[in-house]
Amino acid sequence: MFFYNFSFSQSPNPLSPKADSIPKTQNLRAGASTSTSGNITRNSQLAQPPSKTDSAAKYILFLPGFSTSATGSNFYLGIIVGRQIEVEFPKPNQIIQRNNSNQAVLRIAGTCDSSAAAVEVNLIPIQGGTAQSDLFQVNNGKYADSLWITGGDYRLEVKTILRYIPSSNGAMPIYGTSRTVERVGVGEVLLLWGHSFLAGDPSYDEPASDPRVRTVAVLRNPSIPNEPGKLQDLDALPIAFQPITTSNIGPFGVHSWMWGRFGDTLAKRLNVPVLLYMTAYGGSNVWMNMKNIKRERFGFDWFGGQDQYWMPYRPVEAAFYKYIPLTGLRAVLVEHGGNDASSQFLSTLYENFVFVINHTRTVQANHSQLAFKLSKEGVDFLNQNSAIVNDKIQQVLNTIPNTSKGIDLSDPATQGPWRDDGGKGHFRGKLGHDKYLELWKAAVPNSFFSTTTPKPATKPN
């Protein structure tokens, strides 16, 4: 409830027919006419609120939650009851995938007072970006529209306009309630898919230091060995975006390894927010992902029957079902194939890789041009001769469009004290963290973000 005091002698009487004669779709632009022919339009500047030095004799702008008194001897009390405005979309800390022109369509939707004339939307740059304002129409207590936004991080502010009053400067708004959504970004979104190398050393993590680097909530309990995660009912997954800490990089990672620092690097280089989805599953291989997609059991015990939960591919399904329609996606960064080195899986590794990539593109993403960065495994990957694995991976790179090479662990320079198993195994500790980060930083240059075709956000529609 808001109380407003104003001067009868210097302001229009709100109880008179004239004060309410301006329709609720009156144009709010600077100098707008007070005639009834004005309509809310797009692509124009909003009329600015009066400064503290503006004369009350010209007009009175009613601000939410304040009592405004005009100079004069005769005063009346106006009471306006307004329903609190809410923002349903976007969510705090959400990031929308930009296109190759550094722009994205941001959908903004919510609820407000059904009698409101309009909703004023303001995007205020926090880091990067360009300020933008617009008006959204209200329909039965709901507002929804889209804006083209430049890459950057923003504060979103929405305010109801309850009605307009005429003034010498045109129709002036009477504001109702307002809401703010912090850290709404337009930038880059990447999905991480692979085995334990990509998931990283669980004993060493570094969080992101840049607030523009974010992820989604994790629904796993790290104290339960091999827990499948609460990824069975995908509709129950929360839409909650948050910074990358040492213990989360969702929807499946319970530790962040070097990916928070990787996001820091990209955010600094590109000057846009970065959102990462972790779907890697240690001990998995490409063959298992193929079997999950086909909804076929493995025929042997794997971590206590995790294949019954369609692991290890289920986190990928979760990301594409629940989150990526809301955010879009640039590409999938991959380190996979090393665990397919045994005779049981090696002969079909090429076919399985192609199957999983095509399924992910066509069924999950509905985006045939989705980019995949495929990494080469070490020649002596976990004491296995994986040269043939790398031949199969190279065959995928040679024959499947929109694939490119990620890191290359077949290079002897990647071996050293930062890895276990005589310098050829997993990357470990601070040294391993920094080395693996160095490799991925080099594998994803700035040019990657202008030569690939991202999947745009598609929901809410």
C-alpha positions as CSV (number, residue, x, y, z in Angstrom):
1,M,0.0,0.0,0.0
2,F,1.4,3.4,-0.9
3,F,0.3,6.8,0.3
4,Y,0.9,9.9,-1.8
5,N,0.3,13.6,-0.8
6,F,0.0,16.2,-3.4
7,S,-1.1,19.8,-3.9
8,F,-4.6,20.3,-5.2
9,S,-3.8,23.7,-6.5
10,Q,-0.7,22.7,-8.5
11,S,-1.4,19.1,-9.6
12,P,-4.3,17.4,-11.4
13,N,-7.0,16.1,-9.2
14,P,-6.6,12.3,-9.3
15,L,-10.3,11.9,-8.4
16,S,-11.4,13.9,-11.4
17,P,-12.2,12.2,-14.8
18,K,-9.4,14.1,-16.4
19,A,-6.7,12.5,-14.3
20,D,-7.8,9.0,-15.2
21,S,-8.6,9.8,-18.8
22,I,-5.2,8.8,-20.1
23,P,-5.3,5.1,-21.1
24,K,-3.0,2.6,-19.3
25,T,-1.1,2.1,-22.6
26,Q,-0.2,5.8,-22.7
27,N,3.2,6.5,-24.2
28,L,5.9,7.1,-21.5
29,R,8.4,8.8,-23.7
30,A,9.9,12.1,-22.9
31,G,7.6,14.9,-24.1
32,A,4.9,12.4,-25.0
33,S,1.5,13.8,-25.8
34,T,-1.2,13.5,-23.2
35,S,-3.7,12.6,-25.8
36,T,-5.4,9.2,-25.8
37,S,-3.8,8.1,-29.0
38,G,-0.4,7.2,-27.6
39,N,0.7,3.6,-27.4
40,I,3.6,1.9,-25.7
41,T,6.3,1.4,-28.3
42,R,9.8,0.0,-28.4
43,N,13.2,1.4,-29.3
44,S,12.8,4.8,-27.7
45,Q,14.2,6.3,-24.5
46,L,12.0,6.3,-21.4
47,A,10.9,9.5,-19.8
48,Q,13.3,10.1,-16.9
49,P,12.1,10.5,-13.4
50,P,12.3,14.1,-12.2
51,S,15.4,15.2,-10.2
52,K,15.1,16.4,-6.7
53,T,15.3,20.0,-8.0
54,D,12.3,19.6,-10.3
55,S,9.5,21.9,-9.5
56,A,6.4,20.2,-8.0
57,A,4.4,22.8,-9.9
58,K,5.2,21.0,-13.2
59,Y,4.3,17.4,-12.1
60,I,4.6,15.0,-9.3
61,L,6.2,11.6,-9.9
62,F,5.0,9.1,-7.3
63,L,7.8,6.8,-6.2
64,P,7.1,3.5,-4.5
65,G,7.3,3.5,-0.8
66,F,7.7,7.3,-0.4
67,S,5.3,10.0,0.6
68,T,5.8,13.0,-1.7
69,S,4.4,16.4,-0.7
70,A,4.1,19.3,-3.1
71,T,4.3,22.9,-2.1
72,G,0.8,24.3,-1.4
73,S,-1.8,24.8,1.2
74,N,-4.5,22.3,0.1
75,F,-3.6,18.6,0.3
76,Y,-5.4,15.4,-0.4
77,L,-4.5,11.8,0.3
78,G,-4.4,9.2,-2.5
79,I,-4.2,5.5,-1.7
80,I,-3.0,3.1,-4.3
81,V,-2.9,-0.6,-3.6
82,G,-0.5,-2.5,-5.9
83,R,0.4,-6.2,-6.0
84,Q,4.1,-6.8,-5.7
85,I,5.8,-7.3,-9.0
86,E,7.7,-10.6,-9.4
87,V,10.3,-11.8,-11.9
88,E,9.9,-15.4,-13.0
89,F,12.6,-15.3,-15.7
90,P,15.6,-14.8,-15.9
91,K,17.0,-16.2,-12.7
92,P,19.7,-14.6,-10.6
93,N,23.2,-15.5,-11.9
94,Q,21.8,-16.9,-15.1
95,I,23.9,-16.5,-18.3
96,I,22.5,-16.6,-21.8
97,Q,24.6,-17.8,-24.7
98,R,25.5,-14.9,-27.1
99,N,25.7,-15.2,-30.8
100,N,28.8,-14.4,-32.8
101,S,27.9,-10.8,-32.9
102,N,28.1,-10.6,-29.1
103,Q,24.3,-10.4,-28.7
104,A,21.5,-12.6,-27.3
105,V,17.8,-12.5,-27.0
106,L,16.9,-12.2,-23.3
107,R,13.4,-13.3,-22.3
108,I,12.0,-11.4,-19.3
109,A,8.7,-12.5,-17.7
110,G,6.8,-12.3,-14.5
111,T,3.7,-11.2,-12.7
112,C,2.4,-7.9,-11.4
113,D,-0.7,-5.9,-10.5
114,S,-3.3,-6.8,-13.1
115,S,-4.4,-3.2,-13.3
116,A,-0.9,-1.9,-14.1
117,A,-0.6,0.1,-17.2
118,A,2.8,-1.3,-18.1
119,V,6.1,-2.6,-16.7
120,E,9.3,-0.6,-17.1
121,V,12.4,-2.8,-17.6
122,N,15.9,-1.5,-17.0
123,L,19.1,-3.5,-17.6
124,I,22.0,-1.8,-15.8
125,P,25.6,-2.9,-16.8
126,I,27.7,-4.3,-13.9
127,Q,30.6,-5.6,-16.0
128,G,30.6,-5.0,-19.7
129,G,27.3,-4.6,-21.6
130,T,25.2,-1.7,-22.7
131,A,22.4,-0.1,-20.6
132,Q,18.9,-0.7,-22.0
133,S,15.4,0.2,-21.0
134,D,12.0,-0.7,-22.4
135,L,8.3,-1.0,-21.6
136,F,6.4,-4.3,-21.5
137,Q,2.6,-4.6,-21.7
138,V,0.6,-6.2,-19.0
139,N,-1.9,-8.9,-19.7
140,N,-4.0,-10.3,-16.9
141,G,-1.4,-9.6,-14.3
142,K,1.5,-11.0,-16.4
143,Y,4.2,-9.4,-18.5
144,A,6.6,-11.1,-20.9
145,D,8.7,-9.9,-23.8
146,S,12.3,-10.2,-25.2
147,L,15.2,-7.8,-25.6
148,W,18.3,-8.1,-27.7
149,I,21.2,-7.7,-25.2
150,T,24.9,-7.1,-25.7
151,G,27.4,-9.4,-24.0
152,G,28.0,-8.5,-20.3
153,D,26.7,-8.9,-16.8
154,Y,23.7,-6.8,-15.8
155,R,21.4,-5.9,-12.9
156,L,17.8,-6.3,-14.1
157,E,15.2,-3.9,-12.6
158,V,11.5,-4.1,-13.2
159,K,8.9,-1.6,-12.0
160,T,5.1,-1.4,-12.4
161,I,3.6,1.7,-13.9
162,L,0.2,1.9,-12.2
163,R,-1.1,4.8,-14.4
164,Y,-0.1,8.1,-16.0
165,I,-0.8,11.7,-15.1
166,P,-0.7,14.6,-17.6
167,S,1.9,17.3,-17.3
168,S,3.4,20.0,-19.3
169,N,6.2,17.6,-20.2
170,G,3.8,14.9,-21.4
171,A,2.4,11.8,-19.7
172,M,4.3,11.0,-16.5
173,P,4.2,7.6,-14.8
174,I,3.0,6.7,-11.4
175,Y,5.3,3.8,-10.3
176,G,4.2,0.9,-8.2
177,T,6.4,-1.8,-6.8
178,S,9.8,-2.9,-8.2
179,R,12.1,-5.9,-8.2
180,T,15.8,-6.4,-8.9
181,V,17.5,-9.5,-10.2
182,E,21.3,-9.5,-9.7
183,R,23.9,-10.8,-12.2
184,V,22.0,-11.6,-15.4
185,G,24.6,-12.3,-18.0
186,V,25.0,-12.7,-21.8
187,G,28.2,-14.6,-22.6
188,E,29.5,-18.1,-23.2
189,V,28.1,-21.4,-22.1
190,L,30.1,-24.6,-22.2
191,L,29.4,-28.3,-21.3
192,L,32.2,-30.5,-20.0
193,W,32.0,-34.2,-20.8
194,G,34.5,-36.9,-20.2
195,H,36.1,-39.3,-17.6
196,S,38.2,-38.7,-14.5
197,F,40.9,-36.7,-16.1
198,L,38.4,-34.0,-17.0
199,A,36.6,-34.3,-13.7
200,G,40.0,-33.8,-12.0
201,D,41.8,-34.5,-8.8
202,P,39.1,-34.6,-6.0
203,S,41.8,-33.6,-3.4
204,Y,42.6,-30.2,-5.0
205,D,40.3,-27.5,-6.3
206,E,40.4,-23.8,-6.8
207,P,37.2,-21.7,-7.0
208,A,36.5,-19.1,-9.6
209,S,37.6,-15.6,-8.5
210,D,35.6,-13.7,-11.1
211,P,31.9,-13.3,-10.2
212,R,31.1,-13.6,-13.9
213,V,32.0,-17.3,-13.8
214,R,29.1,-19.5,-12.8
215,T,27.4,-22.8,-12.9
216,V,24.2,-24.6,-11.7
217,A,23.4,-26.2,-8.4
218,V,24.8,-29.7,-7.8
219,L,22.5,-32.5,-6.5
220,R,24.9,-35.1,-5.3
221,N,26.1,-36.1,-1.9
222,P,29.9,-36.6,-2.1
223,S,29.8,-38.6,1.2
224,I,28.0,-41.4,-0.6
225,P,30.4,-43.4,-2.8
226,N,29.1,-43.8,-6.4
227,E,25.9,-42.0,-5.6
228,P,24.0,-41.6,-8.8
229,G,22.8,-38.1,-7.9
230,K,19.3,-37.0,-7.8
231,L,19.1,-36.9,-11.6
232,Q,16.3,-39.5,-12.1
233,D,13.4,-37.0,-12.0
234,L,14.7,-34.3,-14.2
235,D,11.6,-32.2,-13.6
236,A,12.5,-32.0,-9.9
237,L,15.9,-30.4,-10.6
238,P,16.1,-26.8,-9.3
239,I,16.8,-23.9,-11.6
240,A,19.5,-22.4,-9.5
241,F,22.6,-20.7,-10.9
242,Q,25.5,-19.8,-8.7
243,P,29.2,-19.0,-8.7
244,I,31.7,-21.8,-9.0
245,T,33.2,-22.7,-5.7
246,T,35.6,-25.6,-4.7
247,S,32.7,-27.9,-4.1
248,N,30.3,-27.4,-6.9
249,I,30.1,-27.3,-10.7
250,G,26.7,-28.6,-11.6
251,P,24.8,-30.5,-12.5
252,F,27.1,-33.4,-11.5
253,G,30.5,-32.2,-10.3
254,V,31.1,-32.2,-6.6
255,H,34.5,-30.4,-6.9
256,S,35.6,-27.8,-9.4
257,W,39.2,-28.9,-10.1
258,M,40.7,-26.2,-12.5
259,W,37.5,-25.3,-14.3
260,G,36.7,-22.3,-12.1
261,R,40.1,-20.8,-13.0
262,F,39.5,-21.8,-16.7
263,G,36.3,-19.7,-16.5
264,D,38.2,-16.8,-15.0
265,T,40.5,-16.9,-18.0
266,L,37.7,-16.9,-20.5
267,A,35.8,-14.1,-18.7
268,K,38.9,-11.9,-18.7
269,R,39.8,-12.7,-22.3
270,L,36.4,-12.3,-23.7
271,N,35.0,-9.7,-21.2
272,V,31.7,-11.6,-20.9
273,P,30.2,-14.0,-18.2
274,V,31.0,-17.7,-18.5
275,L,28.7,-20.6,-17.5
276,L,30.0,-24.1,-17.2
277,Y,28.1,-27.4,-17.0
278,M,30.0,-30.4,-15.6
279,T,28.8,-33.8,-16.7
280,A,32.0,-35.8,-16.5
281,Y,31.9,-39.2,-14.8
282,G,35.2,-40.9,-13.6
283,G,35.7,-44.4,-14.8
284,S,33.3,-44.1,-17.8
285,N,33.9,-44.5,-21.5
286,V,32.3,-43.7,-24.8
287,W,30.8,-47.2,-25.1
288,M,28.9,-46.8,-21.8
289,N,27.4,-43.5,-23.0
290,M,26.2,-45.2,-26.2
291,K,24.6,-48.0,-24.1
292,N,22.9,-45.4,-21.9
293,I,21.4,-43.7,-24.9
294,K,20.1,-46.9,-26.3
295,R,18.7,-47.7,-22.8
296,E,20.7,-51.0,-22.7
297,R,22.3,-52.4,-19.5
298,F,26.1,-53.0,-19.6
299,G,25.9,-56.7,-18.9
300,F,28.5,-56.4,-16.1
301,D,28.7,-54.6,-12.7
302,W,29.9,-51.0,-13.0
303,F,30.1,-49.1,-9.7
304,G,27.3,-51.1,-8.1
305,G,24.9,-51.0,-11.0
306,Q,25.1,-47.3,-12.0
307,D,23.9,-48.2,-15.5
308,Q,20.4,-48.8,-14.1
309,Y,20.3,-45.0,-13.6
310,W,21.5,-44.5,-17.2
311,M,24.9,-43.3,-15.9
312,P,27.3,-42.0,-17.1
313,Y,25.3,-40.2,-19.8
314,R,22.4,-39.1,-17.4
315,P,24.1,-35.8,-16.4
316,V,24.3,-34.8,-20.1
317,E,20.6,-35.5,-20.4
318,A,19.9,-33.5,-17.3
319,A,21.9,-30.5,-18.6
320,F,20.1,-30.5,-22.0
321,Y,16.6,-31.2,-20.5
322,K,16.6,-28.7,-17.6
323,Y,19.1,-26.0,-18.2
324,I,20.4,-25.6,-21.8
325,P,17.0,-24.7,-23.2
326,L,17.1,-21.7,-20.8
327,T,20.7,-20.7,-21.4
328,G,21.8,-22.0,-24.8
329,L,25.2,-23.6,-25.4
330,R,28.4,-22.8,-27.3
331,A,30.1,-26.2,-27.4
332,V,31.0,-29.4,-25.6
333,L,34.6,-29.8,-24.3
334,V,35.6,-33.5,-24.3
335,E,38.2,-35.8,-22.9
336,H,37.0,-39.3,-23.6
337,G,38.2,-42.4,-25.3
338,G,41.1,-43.5,-23.0
339,N,38.9,-46.0,-21.1
340,D,37.8,-47.5,-24.4
341,A,41.3,-48.9,-25.0
342,S,40.5,-52.5,-24.1
343,S,39.6,-55.0,-26.7
344,Q,36.0,-55.0,-25.6
345,F,35.4,-51.4,-26.7
346,L,38.2,-50.4,-29.0
347,S,37.0,-51.8,-32.2
348,T,33.8,-49.8,-32.2
349,L,35.2,-46.6,-30.6
350,Y,34.8,-44.5,-33.8
351,E,31.2,-45.7,-34.4
352,N,30.3,-45.1,-30.7
353,F,31.8,-41.6,-30.7
354,V,29.9,-40.7,-33.8
355,F,26.7,-42.1,-32.4
356,V,27.0,-40.2,-29.1
357,I,27.9,-36.9,-30.9
358,N,25.0,-37.2,-33.4
359,H,22.5,-38.2,-30.7
360,T,23.6,-35.3,-28.5
361,R,23.3,-32.9,-31.4
362,T,20.0,-34.0,-32.9
363,V,18.0,-35.4,-29.9
364,Q,19.4,-33.5,-26.9
365,A,20.4,-30.2,-28.4
366,N,18.3,-30.0,-31.6
367,H,21.3,-28.2,-33.1
368,S,23.2,-30.1,-35.8
369,Q,26.1,-27.6,-35.7
370,L,26.9,-28.0,-32.0
371,A,30.7,-27.9,-31.7
372,F,32.7,-30.6,-30.0
373,K,36.3,-30.3,-29.0
374,L,37.8,-33.8,-28.8
375,S,41.0,-34.4,-26.9
376,K,43.8,-36.8,-27.6
377,E,44.7,-39.3,-24.9
378,G,48.2,-40.1,-23.7
379,V,50.0,-42.8,-25.6
380,D,50.4,-44.8,-22.4
381,F,47.1,-43.8,-20.9
382,L,46.9,-45.6,-17.6
383,N,49.5,-48.1,-18.7
384,Q,47.5,-48.9,-21.9
385,N,48.7,-48.4,-25.4
386,S,46.2,-45.9,-26.5
387,A,47.8,-45.0,-29.9
388,I,44.9,-46.7,-31.6
389,V,42.5,-44.8,-29.4
390,N,44.0,-41.6,-30.8
391,D,43.8,-42.9,-34.3
392,K,40.0,-43.4,-33.8
393,I,39.6,-39.9,-32.3
394,Q,41.5,-38.4,-35.3
395,Q,39.2,-40.3,-37.6
396,V,36.2,-38.6,-35.9
397,L,38.0,-35.2,-36.2
398,N,38.6,-35.9,-39.9
399,T,35.1,-37.0,-40.8
400,I,32.6,-35.3,-38.5
401,P,31.9,-31.7,-39.1
402,N,32.1,-29.1,-36.4
403,T,34.6,-31.0,-34.4
404,S,38.1,-29.8,-33.5
405,K,41.0,-30.9,-31.4
406,G,41.0,-30.2,-27.7
407,I,44.1,-30.9,-25.5
408,D,46.7,-33.4,-26.8
409,L,48.1,-35.7,-24.1
410,S,50.0,-37.7,-26.6
411,D,52.5,-34.9,-26.6
412,P,55.4,-36.0,-24.3
413,A,55.6,-32.4,-23.0
414,T,52.3,-33.1,-21.1
415,Q,54.1,-35.8,-19.0
416,G,55.8,-34.8,-15.8
417,P,55.7,-34.6,-12.0
418,W,52.3,-33.0,-12.2
419,R,50.9,-36.5,-13.1
420,D,50.8,-39.8,-11.1
421,D,51.8,-43.2,-12.5
422,G,55.3,-42.2,-13.4
423,G,54.2,-38.9,-14.9
424,K,51.7,-40.5,-17.3
425,G,48.6,-40.8,-15.2
426,H,46.1,-38.4,-13.7
427,F,47.0,-34.8,-13.1
428,R,47.4,-34.2,-9.4
429,G,47.6,-31.4,-6.9
430,K,48.5,-27.8,-7.5
431,L,51.0,-28.7,-10.2
432,G,48.5,-30.9,-12.0
433,H,45.8,-28.3,-11.7
434,D,48.0,-25.6,-13.2
435,K,49.2,-27.8,-16.0
436,Y,45.8,-29.1,-17.0
437,L,44.5,-25.5,-16.9
438,E,47.4,-24.4,-19.2
439,L,46.5,-27.1,-21.7
440,W,42.8,-26.2,-21.9
441,K,43.5,-22.5,-22.0
442,A,45.6,-23.1,-25.1
443,A,43.1,-25.5,-26.7
444,V,40.2,-22.9,-26.5
445,P,41.5,-19.7,-28.2
446,N,39.4,-16.6,-28.7
447,S,38.9,-17.6,-32.3
448,F,36.9,-20.6,-31.2
449,F,34.1,-18.3,-30.2
450,S,33.8,-16.7,-33.6
451,T,34.2,-19.8,-35.8
452,T,31.6,-22.1,-34.1
453,T,27.8,-21.8,-34.2
454,P,26.2,-21.8,-30.8
455,K,22.8,-23.1,-29.8
456,P,20.7,-20.2,-28.7
457,A,18.4,-20.3,-25.7
458,T,14.9,-21.5,-26.7
459,K,12.9,-21.2,-23.4
460,P,10.7,-19.7,-22.1
461,N,9.0,-19.4,-25.4
